[in-house]
Structures are given as C-alpha cells and as structure tokens.
Amino acid sequence: MYRYRNDRKGEIDSTTTYMVIPLKNIDVEQLNALGESLRSVNSLTLSANK
C-alpha cells in the first residue's frame, strides 16, 4: 500500500506490484541494508497472508 502524496485530502490509497529504487550511487553497506529490509518486509508479508 502507498498513499498518493498529491491528494490534498490524503484519501487516495493504492496497491502497487513494483517499486523503482535508484541504485546508481549506493554504497555496499546501504545496498546490504536495503536487501535485508526488503527480505524482512517480504517475510512479514508472507507470514501475514497465511
């Protein structure tokens, strides 16, 4: 879920199937932290949908 930021009332929520993450100038530590965070979110999502 994400909230559409340009809605003045803040009432538009939507789901998404992909997310663009720019990785051009990311260092190794940030890349590893991002990977761990995404794995954690994925694991929580899968366990919540059982």
GUMI-144189 format. One record per atom (N, C-alpha, C): residue in one letter; x negated, y negated, z. Coordinates in steps of 0.2 Angstrom, whole numbers, plus 5000, padded with zeros to 4 digits. Layout:
// GUMI-144189
aXYZ ...
//
This chain:
// GUMI-144189
m499650065000 m500050005000 m499649945000 y499849894997 y499549824997 y500049774997 r499849715000 r500349665000 r500149614994 y500549594990 y500449544985 y500349474988 r499749454987 r499549394991 r499849324988 n500049324982 n500349264979 n501049254981 d501349304984 d502049294986 d502149254992 r502449194991 r502449144997 r502849175003 k503349215002 k503749245007 k503349305010 g502849335007 g502549395009 g502949455009 e503449455004 e503849515004 e503749564999 i503249554995 i503149604989 i502649654992 d502849714993 d502349764994 d502349814988 s501849844987 s501749894981 s501249954983 t501350004979 t500850054979 t500350054973 t499750084974 t499350074969 t499050144968 t498750164962 t498450234961 t497750224960 y497450164959 y496750154959 y496550084962 m495950074963 m495650014966 m494950004963 v494849944960 v494249924957 v493749894963 i493149924964 i492749904969 i492049884965 p491849824964 p491249804961 p490649824965 l490249864961 l489649894965 l488949874962 k488949814958 k488349794954 k487849784958 n487849744964 n487349724968 n487349744975 i487649804976 i487749834983 i487149874984 d486949864991 d486349904993 d486549974995 v486050014997 v486150084998 v486550095005 e486350055010 e486750055016 e487550035015 q487649985011 q488349965010 q488650025006 l488350055001 l488650104997 l488850165001 n488350185006 n488450245010 n489050225015 a489050165018 a489650145022 a490350145019 l490350125012 l490950125008 l491150195007 g490650235005 g490850305004 g491150345010 e490850325016 e491050355022 e491750335024 s491950265023 s492550235024 s493050265019 l492950275013 l493450305008 l493550375010 r493050415012 r493150485014 r493650485020 s493550445025 s493950435031 s494650425029 v494750375025 v495450355023 v495750415019 n495450445015 n495650495011 n495850555016 s495450575021 s495650625026 s496250605030 l496250545032 l496850525036 l497450525032 t497450505026 t498050505021 t498250585020 l497750625019 l497950695018 l498250725024 s497950715030 s498250745036 s498950715037 a499050655036 a499750625037 a500250645032 n500050675027 n500550695022 n500750775022 k500450805027 k500550875028 k501250895031 
//
